[in-house]
């Protein structure tokens, strides 16, 4: 526990309530400091009950931080042509992506553990009710692979499970347009991890509403046993009986390569 606290202090420094001090950061940098200050305020994570290991933090990034992050992405120059809609980076990530990763780490570490009972068992309970177990949360680096996708209205992504070349623990940050991501259980023969074999669960789609600035974490069953997709064609983006107005959407996916398997 003390080692983990020391790592936090080394990465983020001591917490402070003072704002507006110090030099202003350049426009091409994601302002991680203010994002961290927001995450310190007992971030409220939602556990998607139907899917073990699927977590949602709706208020991960403020409007200001979203704008700052989009500006940092724009300055990379990846999407200067209309035909370019995806950028990938491996290993050394841009500074803003590293800062975003550390914001995710802190948001997980300071997650609301109100479900924790007696203080003597708090650490053990926190391990069970937090979005990432400690072995994933404290790996270094937390992520070393980045994908930025830009989707125009009507564009989405087919159902899939992320490749096995990536470790457990995947984060997705949504920007600009709201959307519904659907999760579907994979068939038994595609995985060897604890599938219960119930046929009626295969075709059930679990909808998750992603607001701009929200963060999704998939680990365990959610990462390996459930396909996720976003169908933004007319009639598929329905939430609470209303069709979502589709705009341009930007997503940031952060993953960790399985170095031991020679994927690097």
C-alpha positions as CSV (number, residue, x, y, z in Angstrom):
1,X,0.0,0.0,0.0
2,X,2.8,2.5,0.9
3,X,4.7,1.6,-2.3
4,X,1.6,2.4,-4.3
5,X,1.1,5.7,-2.6
6,X,4.7,6.6,-3.2
7,X,4.3,5.8,-6.9
8,X,1.2,8.1,-7.0
9,X,3.2,10.9,-5.4
10,X,6.1,10.5,-7.8
11,X,3.8,10.6,-10.8
12,X,1.3,13.2,-9.7
13,X,3.0,15.1,-6.9
14,X,1.3,16.2,-3.7
15,X,-2.3,17.2,-4.1
16,X,-3.1,20.9,-3.9
17,X,-6.3,23.0,-3.9
18,X,-4.5,25.9,-5.5
19,X,-5.5,26.7,-9.1
20,X,-4.0,28.9,-11.7
21,X,-0.5,28.8,-10.4
22,X,2.6,28.0,-12.4
23,X,3.3,28.4,-16.1
24,X,0.5,27.9,-18.6
25,X,0.9,24.7,-20.6
26,X,1.4,24.9,-24.3
27,X,-1.6,24.3,-26.5
28,X,-0.3,21.0,-27.9
29,X,-0.4,19.3,-24.5
30,X,-3.3,17.7,-22.8
31,X,-3.8,19.5,-19.5
32,X,-3.5,16.4,-17.3
33,X,-3.1,18.3,-14.0
34,X,-6.7,19.7,-14.0
35,X,-8.0,16.3,-15.2
36,X,-6.3,14.7,-12.2
37,X,-7.8,17.2,-9.8
38,X,-11.2,16.2,-11.1
39,X,-10.4,12.5,-10.7
40,X,-9.4,13.1,-7.0
41,X,-13.0,14.0,-6.1
42,X,-14.1,10.4,-5.5
43,X,-14.7,9.4,-9.1
44,X,-18.0,7.6,-9.4
45,X,-17.7,4.4,-11.5
46,X,-20.7,2.4,-12.7
47,X,-20.3,-1.3,-12.8
48,X,-22.3,-2.8,-15.6
49,X,-24.0,-5.6,-13.7
50,X,-24.7,-7.8,-16.6
51,X,-21.0,-8.0,-17.7
52,X,-18.3,-8.9,-15.2
53,X,-15.3,-6.6,-15.6
54,X,-17.1,-3.8,-17.5
55,X,-16.9,-0.4,-15.9
56,X,-18.0,3.1,-17.0
57,X,-16.9,6.5,-15.6
58,X,-19.3,9.0,-17.3
59,X,-17.6,12.2,-16.0
60,X,-14.0,11.3,-16.6
61,X,-13.2,14.4,-18.6
62,X,-14.7,17.9,-18.2
63,X,-15.7,19.8,-21.3
64,X,-12.5,21.9,-21.0
65,X,-10.3,18.8,-20.8
66,X,-12.1,17.2,-23.8
67,X,-11.4,20.3,-25.8
68,X,-7.8,20.3,-24.8
69,X,-7.4,16.6,-25.7
70,X,-9.0,17.1,-29.1
71,X,-6.6,20.0,-29.8
72,X,-3.7,17.8,-28.9
73,X,-4.9,15.2,-31.3
74,X,-5.4,17.7,-34.0
75,X,-1.9,19.0,-33.6
76,X,-0.5,15.6,-34.3
77,X,-1.6,16.1,-38.0
78,X,-2.9,12.5,-38.3
79,X,-6.2,13.5,-39.9
80,X,-5.4,16.2,-42.4
81,X,-6.9,14.3,-45.2
82,X,-10.6,13.2,-45.3
83,X,-9.5,9.6,-46.1
84,X,-7.5,9.3,-42.9
85,X,-9.7,8.2,-40.0
86,X,-7.4,6.1,-37.8
87,X,-4.0,6.5,-36.2
88,X,-2.0,3.9,-34.3
89,X,1.1,4.3,-32.1
90,X,3.1,1.5,-30.4
91,X,5.7,1.8,-27.7
92,X,6.6,5.5,-27.1
93,X,3.2,7.3,-27.0
94,X,2.7,11.0,-27.3
95,X,3.0,13.0,-24.1
96,X,-0.7,13.7,-24.0
97,X,-1.5,10.0,-24.2
98,X,0.9,9.2,-21.4
99,X,-0.8,11.9,-19.3
100,X,-4.2,10.5,-20.1
101,X,-3.0,7.0,-19.1
102,X,-1.9,8.3,-15.7
103,X,-5.2,10.1,-15.3
104,X,-6.9,6.8,-15.8
105,X,-4.7,5.1,-13.3
106,X,-5.5,7.7,-10.7
107,X,-9.2,7.7,-11.4
108,X,-9.2,3.9,-10.8
109,X,-7.1,4.1,-7.7
110,X,-9.4,6.8,-6.2
111,X,-12.6,5.1,-7.2
112,X,-15.5,5.2,-4.9
113,X,-15.3,2.1,-2.7
114,X,-18.5,2.7,-0.8
115,X,-19.2,-1.0,-1.2
116,X,-16.3,-1.7,1.0
117,X,-17.3,-2.9,4.4
118,X,-15.1,-3.3,7.5
119,X,-11.9,-1.3,7.2
120,X,-9.9,-4.4,8.0
121,X,-11.0,-6.0,4.8
122,X,-11.1,-2.8,2.8
123,X,-8.0,-3.5,0.6
124,X,-9.4,-6.9,-0.3
125,X,-12.8,-5.5,-1.0
126,X,-11.4,-2.7,-3.1
127,X,-9.6,-5.2,-5.3
128,X,-13.0,-6.7,-6.1
129,X,-15.0,-3.6,-6.7
130,X,-12.5,-1.4,-8.6
131,X,-12.2,-1.3,-12.4
132,X,-8.7,-2.8,-12.5
133,X,-7.0,-5.3,-10.2
134,X,-3.8,-4.2,-8.7
135,X,-1.6,-6.3,-11.0
136,X,-3.0,-4.4,-14.0
137,X,-3.3,-1.0,-12.4
138,X,0.4,-0.9,-11.3
139,X,2.0,-2.4,-14.4
140,X,4.5,-0.2,-16.1
141,X,3.6,1.3,-18.4
142,X,-0.1,1.1,-17.9
143,X,-0.6,1.3,-21.7
144,X,1.9,1.3,-24.6
145,X,-0.4,1.1,-27.6
146,X,-2.8,3.8,-28.8
147,X,-5.5,4.0,-31.4
148,X,-7.4,7.1,-32.3
149,X,-10.4,6.7,-34.5
150,X,-12.5,9.4,-36.1
151,X,-16.1,8.4,-37.1
152,X,-18.3,10.5,-39.2
153,X,-22.1,10.3,-38.7
154,X,-23.3,6.8,-39.6
155,X,-19.9,5.2,-39.2
156,X,-19.2,2.7,-36.5
157,X,-17.3,-0.5,-35.7
158,X,-18.4,-4.1,-36.1
159,X,-18.6,-6.4,-33.1
160,X,-15.2,-7.8,-32.1
161,X,-13.0,-8.9,-29.2
162,X,-9.6,-7.2,-29.1
163,X,-6.7,-9.3,-30.4
164,X,-5.0,-11.6,-27.9
165,X,-1.7,-9.8,-28.6
166,X,-2.9,-7.3,-26.1
167,X,-3.0,-7.8,-22.3
168,X,-6.0,-7.6,-20.1
169,X,-7.3,-4.2,-19.2
170,X,-8.4,-2.0,-22.1
171,X,-9.5,1.6,-21.8
172,X,-11.7,3.6,-24.3
173,X,-12.3,7.3,-24.0
174,X,-15.2,8.8,-26.0
175,X,-15.2,12.3,-27.4
176,X,-17.6,14.6,-29.3
177,X,-20.7,12.6,-30.1
178,X,-22.7,10.4,-27.7
179,X,-23.4,6.8,-28.7
180,X,-24.6,3.4,-27.6
181,X,-22.0,0.6,-27.5
182,X,-23.5,-2.9,-27.6
183,X,-21.9,-5.9,-26.0
184,X,-22.7,-9.5,-27.1
185,X,-21.4,-12.7,-25.4
186,X,-19.0,-14.7,-27.6
187,X,-19.6,-18.3,-28.5
188,X,-18.0,-21.0,-26.3
189,X,-15.6,-22.3,-29.0
190,X,-13.9,-18.9,-29.4
191,X,-12.7,-18.8,-25.8
192,X,-11.5,-21.1,-23.1
193,X,-12.3,-18.7,-20.2
194,X,-15.2,-19.7,-18.0
195,X,-18.1,-19.6,-20.4
196,X,-21.3,-20.9,-18.8
197,X,-22.7,-22.4,-22.0
198,X,-26.2,-20.9,-21.8
199,X,-27.4,-20.5,-25.4
200,X,-29.9,-17.8,-24.5
201,X,-27.1,-15.4,-23.5
202,X,-25.4,-15.5,-26.9
203,X,-27.8,-13.2,-28.8
204,X,-28.5,-10.8,-25.9
205,X,-27.1,-7.4,-26.6
206,X,-26.3,-5.2,-23.6
207,X,-26.4,-1.5,-24.4
208,X,-24.1,1.0,-22.7
209,X,-24.6,4.7,-23.2
210,X,-21.3,6.6,-23.8
211,X,-21.4,10.3,-23.2
212,X,-18.6,12.7,-24.5
213,X,-15.8,12.6,-22.0
214,X,-16.7,9.1,-20.6
215,X,-14.3,6.3,-20.0
216,X,-14.9,2.6,-20.4
217,X,-12.6,-0.1,-18.9
218,X,-12.9,-3.7,-20.0
219,X,-11.1,-6.4,-18.0
220,X,-11.6,-10.1,-17.3
221,X,-14.8,-11.4,-18.9
222,X,-15.7,-8.1,-20.5
223,X,-12.3,-8.0,-22.3
224,X,-12.2,-11.7,-23.4
225,X,-15.8,-13.1,-23.4
226,X,-17.8,-10.2,-24.8
227,X,-17.7,-8.6,-28.3
228,X,-18.3,-4.8,-28.4
229,X,-19.7,-2.8,-31.3
230,X,-21.1,0.5,-32.3
231,X,-23.7,0.5,-35.0
232,X,-24.4,4.2,-35.9
233,X,-26.7,3.5,-38.9
234,X,-30.2,5.0,-38.6
235,X,-32.4,3.1,-36.2
236,X,-29.6,1.5,-34.1
237,X,-28.6,4.4,-31.9
238,X,-31.6,4.4,-29.5
239,X,-31.4,5.3,-25.8
240,X,-34.4,5.6,-23.5
241,X,-36.7,5.4,-26.6
242,X,-35.1,8.3,-28.4
243,X,-32.7,8.2,-31.4
244,X,-29.4,9.8,-30.7
245,X,-28.4,12.7,-33.0
246,X,-25.2,11.5,-34.6
247,X,-22.2,13.8,-35.0
248,X,-18.6,13.2,-35.6
249,X,-17.2,11.0,-32.9
250,X,-13.6,10.5,-31.8
251,X,-12.5,7.6,-29.7
252,X,-9.2,6.9,-28.0
253,X,-8.3,3.2,-27.2
254,X,-5.4,2.4,-24.9
255,X,-4.0,-1.1,-24.5
256,X,-0.9,-2.9,-23.3
257,X,1.0,-5.2,-25.7
258,X,1.9,-8.8,-24.6
259,X,5.7,-8.3,-24.7
260,X,6.4,-11.8,-23.4
261,X,4.7,-13.3,-26.5
262,X,6.9,-11.4,-28.9
263,X,4.2,-9.0,-30.2
264,X,6.2,-5.9,-29.8
